[in-house]
Amino acid sequence: MTAPGGPAVRLVTGTVLDADGAPVAGASVHLADGPVPVPDIAALTGPDGRFSFPVGADGVYTVACRTADGRGARAAVAVGPAGAPPVELRPG
């Protein structure tokens, strides 16, 4: 995907799952770090535990989440010309 008059926009996508592999709804997910400054925003997972963030630069991003009961997880994902693999976060 390309923004009008701008660089290609890629998505970091993934799912927050509990210890049994069930989706976690309502988890707060954000980009904690990246190759360029990342916006200070968070998304809430839907009923299926899924989330997505647009990113404008290739490189490694750190995705972090926190559940309603305070459990957290982090994962790194590499974004390149072909996009990025889905991220799976399992708060412990």
N, CA, C and O atoms as a GROMACS GRO file, in nm:
protein
  368
    1MET      N    1   0.085  -0.116   0.000
    1MET     CA    2   0.000   0.000   0.000
    1MET      C    3   0.090   0.123   0.000
    1MET      O    4   0.194   0.125   0.066
    2THR      N    5   0.051   0.224  -0.074
    2THR     CA    6   0.129   0.348  -0.079
    2THR      C    7   0.039   0.465  -0.041
    2THR      O    8  -0.072   0.479  -0.093
    3ALA      N    9   0.088   0.548   0.050
    3ALA     CA   10   0.015   0.669   0.086
    3ALA      C   11   0.022   0.766  -0.031
    3ALA      O   12   0.126   0.772  -0.097
    4PRO      N   13  -0.083   0.842  -0.059
    4PRO     CA   14  -0.078   0.937  -0.170
    4PRO      C   15   0.042   1.031  -0.156
    4PRO      O   16   0.055   1.104  -0.058
    5GLY      N   17   0.128   1.028  -0.257
    5GLY     CA   18   0.244   1.116  -0.258
    5GLY      C   19   0.349   1.082  -0.155
    5GLY      O   20   0.437   1.163  -0.127
    6GLY      N   21   0.343   0.962  -0.097
    6GLY     CA   22   0.438   0.928   0.009
    6GLY      C   23   0.494   0.788  -0.007
    6GLY      O   24   0.469   0.720  -0.106
    7PRO      N   25   0.570   0.746   0.094
    7PRO     CA   26   0.631   0.614   0.089
    7PRO      C   27   0.527   0.504   0.112
    7PRO      O   28   0.416   0.530   0.157
    8ALA      N   29   0.566   0.382   0.079
    8ALA     CA   30   0.479   0.268   0.100
    8ALA      C   31   0.449   0.253   0.250
    8ALA      O   32   0.538   0.269   0.334
    9VAL      N   33   0.325   0.222   0.280
    9VAL     CA   34   0.285   0.198   0.418
    9VAL      C   35   0.264   0.048   0.434
    9VAL      O   36   0.194  -0.014   0.355
   10ARG      N   37   0.326  -0.007   0.535
   10ARG     CA   38   0.313  -0.150   0.563
   10ARG      C   39   0.242  -0.166   0.696
   10ARG      O   40   0.236  -0.073   0.777
   11LEU      N   41   0.187  -0.285   0.719
   11LEU     CA   42   0.116  -0.311   0.844
   11LEU      C   43   0.192  -0.409   0.930
   11LEU      O   44   0.245  -0.508   0.881
   12VAL      N   45   0.196  -0.380   1.061
   12VAL     CA   46   0.238  -0.476   1.162
   12VAL      C   47   0.108  -0.529   1.219
   12VAL      O   48   0.028  -0.454   1.276
   13THR      N   49   0.086  -0.659   1.204
   13THR     CA   50  -0.037  -0.721   1.250
   13THR      C   51  -0.006  -0.835   1.344
   13THR      O   52   0.107  -0.885   1.348
   14GLY      N   53  -0.105  -0.875   1.421
   14GLY     CA   54  -0.084  -0.988   1.509
   14GLY      C   55  -0.203  -1.017   1.596
   14GLY      O   56  -0.312  -0.962   1.579
   15THR      N   57  -0.179  -1.107   1.691
   15THR     CA   58  -0.283  -1.155   1.780
   15THR      C   59  -0.228  -1.168   1.921
   15THR      O   60  -0.114  -1.210   1.940
   16VAL      N   61  -0.309  -1.131   2.020
   16VAL     CA   62  -0.275  -1.153   2.161
   16VAL      C   63  -0.352  -1.278   2.205
   16VAL      O   64  -0.474  -1.286   2.192
   17LEU      N   65  -0.277  -1.376   2.257
   17LEU     CA   66  -0.335  -1.503   2.299
   17LEU      C   67  -0.302  -1.532   2.445
   17LEU      O   68  -0.197  -1.492   2.494
   18ASP      N   69  -0.394  -1.602   2.514
   18ASP     CA   70  -0.365  -1.642   2.652
   18ASP      C   71  -0.284  -1.771   2.652
   18ASP      O   72  -0.249  -1.823   2.546
   19ALA      N   73  -0.254  -1.824   2.770
   19ALA     CA   74  -0.169  -1.942   2.783
   19ALA      C   75  -0.229  -2.065   2.715
   19ALA      O   76  -0.156  -2.156   2.676
   20ASP      N   77  -0.362  -2.068   2.700
   20ASP     CA   78  -0.429  -2.180   2.635
   20ASP      C   79  -0.446  -2.160   2.485
   20ASP      O   80  -0.501  -2.247   2.417
   21GLY      N   81  -0.400  -2.045   2.432
   21GLY     CA   82  -0.411  -2.017   2.290
   21GLY      C   83  -0.540  -1.949   2.250
   21GLY      O   84  -0.568  -1.932   2.131
   22ALA      N   85  -0.621  -1.908   2.349
   22ALA     CA   86  -0.746  -1.838   2.319
   22ALA      C   87  -0.716  -1.689   2.299
   22ALA      O   88  -0.628  -1.635   2.365
   23PRO      N   89  -0.790  -1.622   2.209
   23PRO     CA   90  -0.768  -1.478   2.187
   23PRO      C   91  -0.802  -1.397   2.311
   23PRO      O   92  -0.893  -1.430   2.386
   24VAL      N   93  -0.725  -1.289   2.332
   24VAL     CA   94  -0.748  -1.198   2.445
   24VAL      C   95  -0.806  -1.068   2.390
   24VAL      O   96  -0.739  -0.993   2.320
   25ALA      N   97  -0.932  -1.043   2.422
   25ALA     CA   98  -0.999  -0.920   2.379
   25ALA      C   99  -0.965  -0.808   2.477
   25ALA      O  100  -0.948  -0.832   2.596
   26GLY      N  101  -0.957  -0.686   2.426
   26GLY     CA  102  -0.938  -0.569   2.511
   26GLY      C  103  -0.798  -0.547   2.562
   26GLY      O  104  -0.778  -0.465   2.652
   27ALA      N  105  -0.698  -0.618   2.508
   27ALA     CA  106  -0.558  -0.594   2.547
   27ALA      C  107  -0.511  -0.466   2.479
   27ALA      O  108  -0.546  -0.440   2.364
   28SER      N  109  -0.432  -0.387   2.548
   28SER     CA  110  -0.373  -0.266   2.494
   28SER      C  111  -0.242  -0.302   2.426
   28SER      O  112  -0.153  -0.360   2.489
   29VAL      N  113  -0.229  -0.267   2.298
   29VAL     CA  114  -0.109  -0.300   2.219
   29VAL      C  115  -0.051  -0.172   2.162
   29VAL      O  116  -0.125  -0.085   2.115
   30HIS      N  117   0.082  -0.159   2.166
   30HIS     CA  118   0.146  -0.041   2.109
   30HIS      C  119   0.282  -0.076   2.050
   30HIS      O  120   0.340  -0.180   2.081
   31LEU      N  121   0.331   0.012   1.964
   31LEU     CA  122   0.467   0.000   1.912
   31LEU      C  123   0.559   0.064   2.015
   31LEU      O  124   0.552   0.185   2.038
   32ALA      N  125   0.646  -0.015   2.075
   32ALA     CA  126   0.734   0.035   2.181
   32ALA      C  127   0.862   0.095   2.125
   32ALA      O  128   0.924   0.181   2.188
   33ASP      N  129   0.904   0.048   2.006
   33ASP     CA  130   1.030   0.096   1.949
   33ASP      C  131   1.030   0.063   1.800
   33ASP      O  132   0.957  -0.025   1.754
   34GLY      N  133   1.111   0.135   1.726
   34GLY     CA  134   1.122   0.111   1.584
   34GLY      C  135   1.241   0.182   1.525
   34GLY      O  136   1.312   0.252   1.597
   35PRO      N  137   1.265   0.165   1.394
   35PRO     CA  138   1.380   0.227   1.330
   35PRO      C  139   1.362   0.378   1.311
   35PRO      O  140   1.459   0.449   1.282
   36VAL      N  141   1.242   0.426   1.327
   36VAL     CA  142   1.208   0.568   1.322
   36VAL      C  143   1.120   0.596   1.443
   36VAL      O  144   1.067   0.501   1.501
   37PRO      N  145   1.101   0.721   1.482
   37PRO     CA  146   1.012   0.747   1.594
   37PRO      C  147   0.873   0.688   1.568
   37PRO      O  148   0.819   0.699   1.458
   38VAL      N  149   0.816   0.626   1.672
   38VAL     CA  150   0.684   0.565   1.659
   38VAL      C  151   0.583   0.649   1.736
   38VAL      O  152   0.616   0.708   1.839
   39PRO      N  153   0.459   0.655   1.686
   39PRO     CA  154   0.357   0.736   1.755
   39PRO      C  155   0.324   0.678   1.892
   39PRO      O  156   0.330   0.557   1.912
   40ASP      N  157   0.290   0.765   1.983
   40ASP     CA  158   0.255   0.724   2.119
   40ASP      C  159   0.104   0.697   2.125
   40ASP      O  160   0.028   0.772   2.187
   41ILE      N  161   0.064   0.588   2.058
   41ILE     CA  162  -0.076   0.549   2.056
   41ILE      C  163  -0.086   0.400   2.085
   41ILE      O  164   0.011   0.326   2.068
   42ALA      N  165  -0.202   0.358   2.127
   42ALA     CA  166  -0.226   0.216   2.153
   42ALA      C  167  -0.355   0.175   2.084
   42ALA      O  168  -0.444   0.257   2.060
   43ALA      N  169  -0.364   0.048   2.054
   43ALA     CA  170  -0.486  -0.010   1.999
   43ALA      C  171  -0.536  -0.114   2.097
   43ALA      O  172  -0.458  -0.176   2.170
   44LEU      N  173  -0.666  -0.134   2.100
   44LEU     CA  174  -0.724  -0.242   2.180
   44LEU      C  175  -0.756  -0.358   2.088
   44LEU      O  176  -0.809  -0.339   1.978
   45THR      N  177  -0.723  -0.478   2.133
   45THR     CA  178  -0.756  -0.595   2.053
   45THR      C  179  -0.906  -0.616   2.048
   45THR      O  180  -0.978  -0.584   2.142
   46GLY      N  181  -0.951  -0.670   1.937
   46GLY     CA  182  -1.092  -0.702   1.922
   46GLY      C  183  -1.124  -0.836   1.986
   46GLY      O  184  -1.038  -0.895   2.050
   47PRO      N  185  -1.246  -0.883   1.969
   47PRO     CA  186  -1.287  -1.011   2.027
   47PRO      C  187  -1.201  -1.128   1.980
   47PRO      O  188  -1.189  -1.229   2.049
   48ASP      N  189  -1.140  -1.113   1.861
   48ASP     CA  190  -1.054  -1.218   1.807
   48ASP      C  191  -0.908  -1.202   1.850
   48ASP      O  192  -0.823  -1.279   1.806
   49GLY      N  193  -0.879  -1.102   1.936
   49GLY     CA  194  -0.743  -1.081   1.985
   49GLY      C  195  -0.651  -1.013   1.886
   49GLY      O  196  -0.532  -0.997   1.914
   50ARG      N  197  -0.703  -0.972   1.772
   50ARG     CA  198  -0.618  -0.916   1.666
   50ARG      C  199  -0.595  -0.765   1.680
   50ARG      O  200  -0.674  -0.693   1.740
   51PHE      N  201  -0.481  -0.722   1.622
   51PHE     CA  202  -0.446  -0.580   1.617
   51PHE      C  203  -0.368  -0.553   1.490
   51PHE      O  204  -0.319  -0.646   1.426
   52SER      N  205  -0.356  -0.426   1.452
   52SER     CA  206  -0.270  -0.386   1.340
   52SER      C  207  -0.228  -0.241   1.356
   52SER      O  208  -0.302  -0.159   1.412
   53PHE      N  209  -0.109  -0.211   1.307
   53PHE     CA  210  -0.053  -0.076   1.308
   53PHE      C  211   0.011  -0.048   1.173
   53PHE      O  212   0.082  -0.134   1.121
   54PRO      N  213  -0.012   0.069   1.115
   54PRO     CA  214   0.061   0.105   0.993
   54PRO      C  215   0.200   0.156   1.032
   54PRO      O  216   0.217   0.226   1.132
   55VAL      N  217   0.300   0.119   0.951
   55VAL     CA  218   0.436   0.170   0.970
   55VAL      C  219   0.487   0.217   0.835
   55VAL      O  220   0.451   0.161   0.731
   56GLY      N  221   0.571   0.319   0.837
   56GLY     CA  222   0.618   0.378   0.712
   56GLY      C  223   0.761   0.348   0.676
   56GLY      O  224   0.807   0.391   0.570
   57ALA      N  225   0.832   0.275   0.761
   57ALA     CA  226   0.974   0.248   0.732
   57ALA      C  227   1.005   0.102   0.757
   57ALA      O  228   0.950   0.040   0.848
   58ASP      N  229   1.093   0.047   0.675
   58ASP     CA  230   1.141  -0.089   0.698
   58ASP      C  231   1.231  -0.089   0.820
   58ASP      O  232   1.290   0.013   0.855
   59GLY      N  233   1.241  -0.204   0.885
   59GLY     CA  234   1.327  -0.219   1.001
   59GLY      C  235   1.261  -0.306   1.106
   59GLY      O  236   1.156  -0.366   1.082
   60VAL      N  237   1.322  -0.312   1.223
   60VAL     CA  238   1.272  -0.395   1.332
   60VAL      C  239   1.191  -0.309   1.428
   60VAL      O  240   1.238  -0.205   1.475
   61TYR      N  241   1.070  -0.353   1.457
   61TYR     CA  242   0.981  -0.286   1.551
   61TYR      C  243   0.959  -0.377   1.671
   61TYR      O  244   0.956  -0.499   1.658
   62THR      N  245   0.943  -0.315   1.788
   62THR     CA  246   0.905  -0.389   1.908
   62THR      C  247   0.759  -0.360   1.937
   62THR      O  248   0.718  -0.245   1.951
   63VAL      N  249   0.680  -0.467   1.945
   63VAL     CA  250   0.537  -0.458   1.975
   63VAL      C  251   0.518  -0.504   2.119
   63VAL      O  252   0.572  -0.608   2.158
   64ALA      N  253   0.443  -0.428   2.197
   64ALA     CA  254   0.419  -0.462   2.338
   64ALA      C  255   0.270  -0.461   2.366
   64ALA      O  256   0.193  -0.388   2.304
   65CYS      N  257   0.229  -0.544   2.463
   65CYS     CA  258   0.088  -0.546   2.502
   65CYS      C  259   0.076  -0.557   2.653
   65CYS      O  260   0.169  -0.600   2.722
   66ARG      N  261  -0.040  -0.516   2.701
   66ARG     CA  262  -0.075  -0.531   2.843
   66ARG      C  263  -0.223  -0.567   2.847
   66ARG      O  264  -0.306  -0.502   2.784
   67THR      N  265  -0.254  -0.671   2.923
   67THR     CA  266  -0.393  -0.715   2.938
   67THR      C  267  -0.461  -0.636   3.049
   67THR      O  268  -0.395  -0.564   3.124
   68ALA      N  269  -0.591  -0.651   3.058
   68ALA     CA  270  -0.668  -0.580   3.161
   68ALA      C  271  -0.624  -0.617   3.301
   68ALA      O  272  -0.636  -0.536   3.394
   69ASP      N  273  -0.572  -0.739   3.319
   69ASP     CA  274  -0.527  -0.780   3.453
   69ASP      C  275  -0.377  -0.755   3.475
   69ASP      O  276  -0.320  -0.804   3.572
   70GLY      N  277  -0.314  -0.679   3.384
   70GLY     CA  278  -0.176  -0.633   3.405
   70GLY      C  279  -0.066  -0.721   3.350
   70GLY      O  280   0.051  -0.687   3.366
   71ARG      N  281  -0.099  -0.832   3.286
   71ARG     CA  282   0.006  -0.917   3.228
   71ARG      C  283   0.054  -0.854   3.097
   71ARG      O  284  -0.024  -0.794   3.024
   72GLY      N  285   0.183  -0.870   3.068
   72GLY     CA  286   0.238  -0.808   2.949
   72GLY      C  287   0.324  -0.902   2.867
   72GLY      O  288   0.363  -1.010   2.913
   73ALA      N  289   0.352  -0.861   2.744
   73ALA     CA  290   0.441  -0.936   2.655
   73ALA      C  291   0.498  -0.838   2.553
   73ALA      O  292   0.440  -0.734   2.525
   74ARG      N  293   0.614  -0.875   2.498
   74ARG     CA  294   0.680  -0.796   2.394
   74ARG      C  295   0.734  -0.891   2.289
   74ARG      O  296   0.768  -1.006   2.319
   75ALA      N  297   0.743  -0.843   2.165
   75ALA     CA  298   0.801  -0.923   2.057
   75ALA      C  299   0.858  -0.827   1.954
   75ALA      O  300   0.807  -0.716   1.934
   76ALA      N  301   0.964  -0.872   1.887
   76ALA     CA  302   1.023  -0.794   1.779
   76ALA      C  303   0.973  -0.852   1.647
   76ALA      O  304   0.954  -0.972   1.633
   77VAL      N  305   0.953  -0.762   1.550
   77VAL     CA  306   0.911  -0.805   1.416
   77VAL      C  307   0.987  -0.723   1.313
   77VAL      O  308   0.998  -0.601   1.325
   78ALA      N  309   1.038  -0.791   1.212
   78ALA     CA  310   1.112  -0.724   1.104
   78ALA      C  311   1.015  -0.692   0.990
   78ALA      O  312   0.946  -0.780   0.939
   79VAL      N  313   1.013  -0.564   0.951
   79VAL     CA  314   0.929  -0.519   0.841
   79VAL      C  315   1.020  -0.491   0.722
   79VAL      O  316   1.119  -0.420   0.734
   80GLY      N  317   0.985  -0.548   0.608
   80GLY     CA  318   1.064  -0.528   0.487
   80GLY      C  319   0.974  -0.501   0.369
   80GLY      O  320   0.854  -0.480   0.385
   81PRO      N  321   1.031  -0.500   0.248
   81PRO     CA  322   0.952  -0.471   0.128
   81PRO      C  323   0.832  -0.563   0.110
   81PRO      O  324   0.731  -0.522   0.053
   82ALA      N  325   0.842  -0.686   0.156
   82ALA     CA  326   0.732  -0.781   0.143
   82ALA      C  327   0.634  -0.772   0.260
   82ALA      O  328   0.537  -0.848   0.266
   83GLY      N  329   0.657  -0.680   0.352
   83GLY     CA  330   0.570  -0.667   0.470
   83GLY      C  331   0.634  -0.729   0.592
   83GLY      O  332   0.756  -0.728   0.607
   84ALA      N  333   0.550  -0.784   0.680
   84ALA     CA  334   0.599  -0.841   0.804
   84ALA      C  335   0.517  -0.964   0.838
   84ALA      O  336   0.398  -0.970   0.808
   85PRO      N  337   0.579  -1.064   0.901
   85PRO     CA  338   0.500  -1.179   0.946
   85PRO      C  339   0.410  -1.138   1.062
   85PRO      O  340   0.443  -1.043   1.134
   86PRO      N  341   0.298  -1.206   1.082
   86PRO     CA  342   0.212  -1.174   1.196
   86PRO      C  343   0.285  -1.197   1.328
   86PRO      O  344   0.366  -1.289   1.341
   87VAL      N  345   0.255  -1.112   1.426
   87VAL     CA  346   0.315  -1.121   1.559
   87VAL      C  347   0.218  -1.195   1.650
   87VAL      O  348   0.097  -1.172   1.646
   88GLU      N  349   0.272  -1.283   1.732
   88GLU     CA  350   0.190  -1.352   1.832
   88GLU      C  351   0.243  -1.313   1.970
   88GLU      O  352   0.358  -1.341   2.003
   89LEU      N  353   0.158  -1.248   2.049
   89LEU     CA  354   0.194  -1.206   2.184
   89LEU      C  355   0.120  -1.293   2.283
   89LEU      O  356  -0.001  -1.312   2.273
   90ARG      N  357   0.194  -1.348   2.381
   90ARG     CA  358   0.135  -1.433   2.485
   90ARG      C  359   0.175  -1.377   2.622
   90ARG      O  360   0.280  -1.412   2.676
   91PRO      N  361   0.091  -1.289   2.677
   91PRO     CA  362   0.121  -1.231   2.808
   91PRO      C  363   0.134  -1.338   2.916
   91PRO      O  364   0.056  -1.433   2.922
   92GLY      N  365   0.234  -1.320   3.001
   92GLY     CA  366   0.258  -1.420   3.105
   92GLY      C  367   0.236  -1.368   3.244
   92GLY      O  368   0.253  -1.442   3.340
   0.00000   0.00000   0.00000
